[in-house]
Amino acid sequence: MHHVAVGHALLTNPATALARLVPVSRARYNSQQQFSTMRAMLLDVPRRPLRAADVPRPEPGPGQVLIAVNACGVCRTDLHIFDAELANPKLPLVLGHEIVGTVVATGPGAGRFARGERVGVPWLGWSCGECRYCRTARENLCDRARFTGYQIDGGYAEYAAADARFAFRLPGEYADADAAPLLCAGLIGYRSLVAAGDAERLGLYGFGAAAHIVAQLARHQGRRVFAFTRAGDTDAQRFALELGAVWAGASDDRPPEPLDAAIIFAPVGSLVPMALRTVAKGGTVVCAGIHMSEIPAFPYDLLWGERVVRSVANLTRKDGEEFLALAPKAPVRTEIESYPLEHANEALGNLRAGRVRGAAVLKI
């Protein structure tokens, strides 16, 4: 493992972009379509290690772009799918929903991006556009939504096909690997921060990929950050202080003063009553994960005083546009640990064990 910086410049010539960003060793897509396979790490069955395989390369359908993947973040949601905590994934499945890559082909009607453009692909891969949620700017709640790296093959591979409407242009300030965590850790973190309201004293429970981005946004907005980690995790506490937190301690510690809001990133239900104990009257506790262990019973007195417990689900394209415009202005700097594609199992294992500082990213 090592920290990397992958250079990226704003590209104006698509042919130059393809030559620069798609390594010759995997340039299996060309105008003659001579090659039809790609390397991928497959989840065949939950709870079994991912399998390296050569699989058919996807072709872009109507409205889709084909992306040569340059980097893909490794997210805790990937672990929830791996562990069967999220039901009914597509199998076999290519995990990964923090995809950064280069458009190498477009399907009919996918005119939003041209060949050679760099794009990012997030968790929300498709929504129906017709239901009451989609019609009221809440596509994140669409009952028919499909998600990247869950129902749609994701970015633990050399190529990925994505609906062009749900992909993003990425700020040129970020190298490919550095941009990858913005697409879930950043987007969900941003939506959670908005859900926390204008809290000046903000608690963050679990200081991983999302929290290390949110802490920087919060400081940019003039908030004070209080970081909570696993007991004894002095490395994470030190990391939080380096990023501007005014206090860092264990999740069962009481901060030096009441908080106005708390965001829980760790998938641990027992943190909900702990967080309620730390927030002042009128405060909000935001549960930011897609999965959480059972929340234990707690006395009503913890909720009384107009405290609020709420969740955050998925993201909207509006979230993405707002956050990706804000990130370079803060500026948010992602700290990453990079791994080759074939070491995806190692990356997942380190994430599970809490050994990743910042975010883990596969570099393809």
C-alpha positions in Angstrom: 0.0 0.0 0.0 1.1 3.5 -0.7 -0.2 7.0 -1.2 -0.3 8.0 -4.8 -1.0 11.0 -6.9 -2.1 10.4 -10.4 -1.6 13.4 -12.7 -4.5 14.7 -14.6 -4.8 17.7 -16.9 -7.9 19.2 -18.5 -8.0 17.5 -21.9 -9.3 19.1 -25.1 -8.4 16.6 -27.7 -10.3 13.3 -27.4 -7.7 11.3 -29.4 -4.9 12.6 -27.1 -7.1 11.9 -24.1 -7.5 8.3 -25.0 -3.9 7.7 -25.8 -2.9 9.3 -22.5 -5.5 7.9 -20.1 -6.0 4.3 -21.5 -2.9 2.2 -20.9 -1.8 0.2 -24.0 -1.8 -3.0 -21.9 -5.6 -2.8 -21.5 -6.6 -0.8 -24.6 -8.9 -3.5 -25.7 -11.5 -1.2 -27.2 -10.7 0.3 -30.5 -12.5 1.2 -33.7 -12.2 -2.3 -35.1 -13.5 -3.8 -31.8 -10.8 -6.6 -32.1 -11.0 -7.4 -28.4 -14.1 -8.3 -26.4 -12.9 -9.2 -22.9 -11.7 -7.3 -19.9 -10.1 -8.0 -16.5 -12.5 -7.8 -13.6 -12.9 -8.8 -9.9 -16.1 -10.8 -9.6 -18.3 -11.5 -6.6 -19.8 -14.9 -7.4 -21.3 -15.6 -4.0 -21.6 -13.3 -1.0 -18.9 -13.8 1.7 -16.5 -15.5 -0.7 -13.4 -13.7 -1.9 -13.7 -11.8 -5.2 -12.4 -13.8 -8.2 -10.1 -12.3 -10.8 -11.5 -13.2 -14.3 -11.6 -12.2 -17.9 -15.2 -11.4 -18.7 -17.0 -10.0 -21.7 -16.5 -6.3 -22.0 -19.8 -4.4 -21.8 -21.1 -2.5 -24.9 -22.9 0.8 -24.4 -26.6 0.5 -24.9 -29.1 3.4 -25.7 -28.2 6.4 -23.5 -25.1 4.8 -22.1 -21.4 5.5 -22.2 -18.6 2.9 -22.1 -15.9 4.0 -19.7 -12.3 2.8 -19.5 -11.9 2.8 -15.7 -8.9 4.5 -14.4 -9.7 4.4 -10.6 -12.5 3.1 -8.4 -13.0 3.8 -4.7 -13.6 0.9 -2.3 -16.6 1.8 -0.1 -18.1 0.3 3.0 -21.3 -0.3 1.0 -19.2 -2.7 -1.0 -18.6 -4.6 2.2 -22.3 -4.6 3.0 -23.0 -6.2 -0.4 -20.1 -8.6 0.0 -21.5 -9.7 3.5 -25.1 -10.1 2.1 -26.3 -7.3 4.4 -27.9 -5.8 1.3 -30.2 -8.3 -0.3 -30.5 -9.6 -3.9 -27.4 -8.2 -5.7 -26.9 -9.0 -9.3 -24.7 -12.2 -9.4 -22.0 -12.6 -10.5 -21.3 -8.9 -9.8 -18.6 -6.4 -10.4 -18.6 -4.2 -7.3 -17.6 -0.5 -7.2 -19.6 2.7 -7.4 -16.9 5.4 -7.1 -15.8 5.1 -10.7 -13.4 7.6 -12.5 -12.6 6.9 -16.1 -12.5 8.0 -19.7 -15.4 7.7 -22.2 -14.3 5.4 -25.0 -17.6 4.8 -26.8 -21.2 6.1 -26.6 -24.5 4.4 -27.3 -27.4 5.9 -29.2 -28.7 9.0 -27.6 -25.8 9.4 -25.1 -24.7 12.8 -26.5 -24.0 14.3 -23.1 -20.4 13.1 -23.2 -17.8 12.8 -26.0 -15.1 10.2 -26.5 -12.1 11.2 -24.4 -14.0 13.0 -21.7 -13.3 12.1 -18.1 -16.4 11.2 -16.1 -17.4 10.0 -12.6 -20.0 7.3 -12.0 -21.7 7.3 -8.5 -24.0 4.8 -6.6 -27.3 6.0 -8.2 -27.1 4.5 -11.6 -30.7 4.9 -12.8 -34.1 6.0 -11.7 -37.5 5.8 -13.4 -38.2 9.5 -13.8 -42.0 8.8 -13.4 -42.8 8.1 -9.8 -43.8 10.6 -7.2 -40.3 10.7 -5.8 -38.7 11.3 -9.1 -41.2 14.0 -10.0 -40.5 15.9 -6.8 -36.7 16.0 -7.0 -36.3 12.9 -4.7 -35.0 10.4 -7.2 -32.8 9.0 -4.4 -36.0 7.4 -3.0 -37.2 6.0 -6.3 -38.6 2.5 -5.7 -37.4 1.2 -9.1 -33.9 2.8 -8.8 -30.9 0.7 -9.8 -27.5 1.1 -8.2 -24.0 0.9 -9.6 -22.0 -2.0 -8.2 -25.2 -3.6 -6.9 -27.8 -4.1 -9.6 -25.5 -2.7 -12.3 -21.9 -3.9 -12.8 -19.5 -1.4 -11.3 -15.9 -0.3 -11.4 -13.8 -3.2 -10.1 -12.9 -3.8 -13.8 -11.2 -2.3 -16.8 -14.4 -1.1 -18.3 -17.9 -0.1 -17.1 -21.1 0.9 -18.9 -23.2 3.7 -17.3 -26.3 5.7 -18.0 -24.8 9.1 -19.2 -27.6 11.0 -17.4 -26.3 9.8 -14.1 -22.6 10.4 -14.7 -20.7 13.6 -13.7 -18.0 15.7 -15.1 -15.3 16.0 -12.5 -13.3 19.0 -11.3 -9.9 19.2 -13.1 -8.2 19.9 -9.8 -8.3 16.2 -8.8 -6.2 13.3 -10.1 -8.3 10.2 -11.0 -7.5 8.3 -7.8 -8.1 11.4 -5.7 -11.4 12.1 -7.3 -12.8 8.6 -6.8 -13.8 9.0 -3.1 -15.7 12.1 -3.9 -18.3 10.0 -5.7 -19.8 8.3 -2.7 -17.9 9.2 0.5 -18.1 12.8 -0.6 -21.6 12.8 -2.0 -23.2 11.0 0.9 -21.2 13.0 3.3 -22.4 16.2 1.7 -26.0 15.1 1.8 -25.6 14.2 5.4 -24.1 17.6 6.2 -27.0 19.3 4.6 -29.4 17.1 6.6 -27.6 18.2 9.8 -28.8 21.8 9.2 -26.7 24.8 10.2 -25.2 23.1 13.2 -22.1 25.0 14.4 -20.9 22.2 16.8 -20.9 19.0 14.6 -20.1 15.5 15.8 -18.8 12.9 13.4 -19.1 9.2 14.5 -16.6 7.0 12.6 -13.7 8.8 11.0 -13.2 7.1 7.7 -13.6 8.1 4.0 -16.8 10.1 4.3 -15.9 11.8 7.6 -12.5 12.9 6.5 -14.2 14.8 3.6 -17.1 16.2 5.6 -14.7 17.5 8.3 -13.0 19.6 5.6 -16.3 20.9 4.3 -17.5 21.7 7.8 -14.4 23.6 8.6 -14.8 25.5 5.3 -18.3 26.5 6.4 -17.1 27.7 9.8 -18.3 24.8 11.9 -16.5 23.2 14.7 -15.9 19.4 14.3 -15.9 16.9 17.1 -14.6 13.4 16.0 -15.6 10.1 17.6 -13.7 6.9 16.7 -13.4 3.3 18.0 -12.0 3.2 21.5 -8.2 3.2 21.4 -8.0 4.3 17.7 -5.5 7.1 18.4 -4.4 7.1 14.7 -7.9 8.1 13.5 -8.2 10.6 16.3 -4.9 12.2 15.3 -6.0 12.2 11.7 -9.2 14.1 12.7 -7.2 16.7 14.6 -4.9 17.1 11.6 -7.9 17.9 9.5 -9.1 20.6 11.8 -11.3 18.9 14.4 -11.3 20.8 17.7 -11.7 17.5 19.7 -11.3 13.8 19.1 -12.2 10.9 21.4 -13.8 7.5 21.7 -17.4 7.0 20.6 -18.5 6.5 24.2 -16.8 9.6 25.4 -18.7 12.8 26.2 -17.4 15.8 24.2 -16.4 18.9 26.1 -19.6 20.7 25.2 -23.1 19.7 23.8 -23.3 19.4 20.0 -25.8 20.9 17.7 -25.9 17.9 15.4 -24.1 14.5 14.9 -23.6 12.4 11.8 -23.1 8.7 12.3 -21.1 7.1 9.5 -20.2 3.9 11.4 -22.8 1.1 10.8 -23.3 0.6 14.5 -26.8 1.0 15.9 -25.7 1.5 19.5 -24.2 4.8 18.4 -27.6 6.3 18.0 -28.5 6.6 21.7 -24.8 7.6 22.4 -25.1 10.5 19.8 -28.5 11.6 21.3 -26.8 12.0 24.6 -24.3 14.4 23.1 -26.7 16.7 21.2 -28.4 19.7 22.8 -32.1 20.2 22.7 -33.3 20.8 19.1 -30.3 18.9 17.8 -30.3 16.3 15.0 -28.7 12.9 14.7 -28.2 11.9 11.1 -27.7 8.2 10.2 -25.6 8.3 7.0 -25.1 4.6 6.2 -27.1 2.4 3.9 -27.0 -0.4 6.6 -26.8 -0.3 10.3 -26.9 -2.9 13.1 -29.9 -3.0 15.3 -30.6 0.2 17.3 -31.1 -0.6 20.9 -34.0 0.7 22.9 -33.4 4.0 24.7 -35.4 6.2 27.1 -37.6 8.8 25.5 -35.8 11.4 27.6 -32.9 11.2 25.1 -35.2 12.1 22.2 -37.3 14.7 24.1 -36.5 18.3 23.7 -37.2 18.3 20.0 -34.2 16.2 19.1 -34.5 14.5 15.7 -33.1 11.2 14.4 -33.2 10.8 10.7 -31.5 8.8 7.9 -30.0 9.8 4.6 -30.7 7.5 1.6 -28.6 7.5 -1.6 -28.0 10.7 -3.5 -29.5 12.9 -6.2 -27.9 14.3 -9.3 -28.4 17.8 -7.7 -26.3 16.7 -4.7 -23.5 15.7 -7.1 -23.6 18.9 -9.0 -23.5 21.0 -5.8 -20.8 19.0 -4.1 -18.5 18.7 -7.0 -18.7 22.4 -7.5 -18.0 23.1 -3.8 -15.2 20.5 -3.2 -12.4 22.3 -5.0 -13.4 25.7 -3.5 -13.1 24.4 0.1 -10.7 22.9 -1.0 -11.3 19.3 -0.1 -8.2 17.1 -0.3 -8.8 13.3 -0.3 -6.3 11.1 1.4 -6.1 7.7 -0.3 -4.4 4.3 -0.1 -4.2 2.8 -3.6 -4.2 -0.8 -4.6 -3.9 -2.6 -8.0 -7.2 -4.1 -9.3 -6.1 -7.6 -8.4 -5.7 -6.6 -4.7 -9.3 -5.7 -4.3 -9.8 -8.4 -1.6 -6.9 -6.9 0.4 -8.4 -3.4 0.1 -11.8 -4.7 1.4 -10.1 -6.6 4.2 -8.2 -3.5 5.3 -11.4 -1.4 5.2 -13.2 -4.0 7.3 -10.4 -3.9 9.9 -10.3 -0.2 10.1 -6.7 -0.1 8.7 -7.4 2.5 6.0 -6.5 6.1 6.6 -8.9 8.2 4.5 -10.2 6.1 1.5 -9.1 3.0 -0.3 -8.9 3.2 -4.1 -8.3 0.6 -6.8 -6.1 1.9 -9.6 -6.7 0.2 -12.8 
